[in-house]
Amino acid sequence: MKTFVILSDTHYNTAPLSKISVVLAECDYIIHLGDMASDAKELARAYPEKTYVIAGNNDFWGGESEIVLEAEDRRIFACHGHRYGVKSGTSRLAAAAKAKFCDIALYGHTHVSDVHEEDGVLLINPGCMTRYSPQWTYCYLVVNGKKAVATIVNIR
């Protein structure tokens, strides 16, 4: 069994990360899906072996444009989502994940949390922690063999 904390769109609001510090310390993977990738610098310093940072459309510090991870019996595609037009729908994202032989796709960009399946791909958006949003959410993902359970957690 592997556990993930998936974050996105913090937009310089790192205060909520202290509320989930125990979860961050205990999980197997931390993935920040961009906007602002620089917010993940401290996470990458504290947990270099398990932190992955994706660059979003507002990122100039760095981060990968997209990655593929393998956990248990699942392949996971992670990106910010803006290059796949996720504000207009997720079909392009699902197709990109399938082309990479992934059955889970993580994305942000919309600031709206969402978990749904499309064309055999589990699509997960953790929402955002921007100070302009009424909700601060992240996703806690558990992968156990072929089973994957995504839970959106509101911490505000």
Residue pairs with C-beta under 8 A, 6 or more apart in sequence:
1 72
1 142
1 143
1 144
2 28
2 29
2 71
2 72
2 142
2 143
2 144
3 26
3 27
3 28
3 29
3 140
3 141
3 142
3 143
4 27
4 28
4 29
4 30
4 31
4 71
4 139
4 140
4 141
4 142
4 143
5 20
5 23
5 24
5 27
5 29
5 30
5 31
5 138
5 139
5 140
6 31
6 33
6 106
6 124
6 126
6 138
6 139
6 140
6 141
7 17
7 30
7 31
7 32
7 33
7 40
7 126
7 129
7 138
8 32
8 33
8 34
8 35
8 56
8 80
8 107
8 108
8 109
8 125
8 126
8 127
8 128
9 33
9 34
9 35
9 56
9 108
9 109
9 111
9 127
9 128
9 129
9 130
10 16
10 17
10 32
10 35
10 36
10 39
10 40
10 128
10 129
10 130
11 35
11 36
11 39
11 58
11 128
11 129
11 130
11 131
11 132
12 36
12 39
12 131
13 39
13 129
13 130
13 131
13 136
14 39
14 42
16 129
16 136
16 155
16 156
17 24
17 39
17 42
17 43
17 129
19 155
20 138
20 153
20 155
23 140
24 30
24 43
24 46
24 47
25 47
27 50
27 140
28 50
28 71
29 50
29 51
29 52
29 69
29 71
30 40
30 43
30 47
30 50
30 51
30 52
31 51
31 52
31 53
31 54
31 78
31 106
32 39
32 40
32 43
32 51
32 52
32 53
32 54
32 63
33 54
33 56
33 78
33 79
33 80
33 81
33 106
33 107
33 108
33 109
33 126
34 53
34 54
34 55
34 56
34 57
34 58
34 59
34 63
34 80
34 108
34 109
35 56
35 57
35 58
35 59
35 80
35 108
35 109
36 56
36 58
36 59
36 61
37 53
37 54
37 55
37 56
37 59
37 61
37 62
37 63
38 59
38 61
40 51
40 53
40 63
41 61
43 51
44 51
44 53
52 64
52 67
52 69
52 78
53 62
53 63
53 64
54 63
54 64
54 65
54 66
54 67
54 78
54 79
54 80
54 108
55 61
55 62
55 63
55 64
55 65
55 80
56 63
56 80
56 82
56 108
56 109
57 80
57 82
57 109
59 80
65 79
65 83
66 77
66 78
66 79
67 77
67 78
67 79
68 75
68 76
68 77
68 78
68 100
68 102
69 75
69 76
69 78
70 76
71 143
72 143
72 144
72 145
72 146
73 145
73 146
74 103
74 104
74 143
74 146
74 148
75 100
75 101
75 102
75 103
75 104
76 102
76 104
76 105
76 106
76 143
77 96
77 97
77 100
77 102
77 104
77 105
77 106
78 105
78 106
78 107
79 93
79 96
79 105
79 106
79 107
80 107
80 108
80 109
81 93
81 107
81 108
81 109
81 110
81 125
82 109
84 90
84 92
84 93
84 96
84 107
85 92
86 92
86 93
86 107
86 109
86 110
86 125
87 109
87 110
90 105
90 107
90 116
90 118
90 123
91 118
91 119
93 105
93 107
93 121
93 123
94 105
94 118
94 119
94 120
94 121
94 123
95 119
96 105
97 103
97 104
97 105
97 121
97 123
98 119
98 120
98 121
102 121
103 120
103 121
103 122
104 121
104 122
104 124
104 143
104 148
105 121
105 122
105 123
105 124
106 124
106 125
106 126
106 139
107 123
107 124
107 125
108 125
108 126
108 128
109 125
110 125
111 127
111 128
111 130
111 133
112 125
112 127
112 128
113 125
113 126
113 127
113 135
113 137
113 139
113 152
114 123
114 124
114 125
114 127
115 122
115 123
115 124
115 125
115 139
115 150
115 152
116 122
116 123
117 123
122 148
122 150
124 139
124 141
124 150
125 139
126 137
126 138
126 139
126 152
127 133
127 135
127 136
127 137
127 138
127 139
127 152
128 135
128 136
128 137
129 136
129 137
129 138
129 155
134 156
135 154
135 156
136 154
136 155
136 156
137 152
137 153
137 154
137 155
138 152
138 153
138 155
139 150
139 151
139 152
139 153
140 150
140 151
140 153
141 148
141 149
141 150
141 151
142 148
142 149
142 151
